[in-house]
């Protein structure tokens, strides 16, 4: 884990514990319009909606804490 110049928490893979609150409830963001299946996945707490558009930045939101709402980023793989 590292913090970039914009104070974003950047990870190479999904964190196991939230840096802010020590919760283990970390959800993976899913982009796109939610289907019925996606909505059911959100209810499990393992996934969270991220919106319909993926931003083309150097870092993208990949995970969030279910307890405190902290966002965690990964370096985008831009072609």
N, C-alpha and C positions, 0 to 999 in steps of 0.2 A: 504494500500500500504506500502511496505517496500522495502529497497534495501538489496540485499544479499551481501555476501563477494566478489562476482565478479562484483559488481556495476550494477546488473540487476534490473530493476523495476519489482517487483513481486506483483501480485494482486490475490485475490481469485476469482474475477469475472471481466468481461469486464469493463475497465474504461470508464467513460463518457467524460472526458476531458483529453487531452494530457498534461502531466506534463511539457514538454519542450516549447510548443508553444500555449497552451490553445485552440487548435482546438477541435471541437466536432466530427471530421471525423475519427473515430476509426474503423478499419477494422478487421475482424476475419480471421486468417490464415486458409487455407484449404490445407491439405497435399494430395499428390497423383498426378498421371498423369491427367492433365486437360482434361475434356470432353468438348463438345460444350456447354453444360449447365453450366459447371463451368466457362468457359470463359465469358459467358453472365453475370454470377453472379459477376465476377471480375469487369466488366464494370460499375456496379452500385456503386462501391466504398465501399460496405458493406463487401466485402470479398477480400482477397489478396492471391496470390499463395505463398506457403511456401516450395515448392520442393516436390520431390517424396518420400523422406524417413523421417520418424519421428525419431528424435534422442532420445535415451534412456538415458537421463540425469536426474538429480534431478529436474531441471526446464526446461520447454519447452516453445518455442515461441508460444504465443497464439493470440496476437493482435499487430497491428501496427498503427501508425498515418499516415493518407493519406497525410498530409501536410508536416511534417518534417521527416518522416520515422523512428521515434523512435519505438523500439520494447518493448513490454510488455510481461512478462512471467507469468506462473502459475506453482505451484508445481505439478510435474508429479505424476500421480496415477499409480505407478508401482506395479505389482502383485508379 
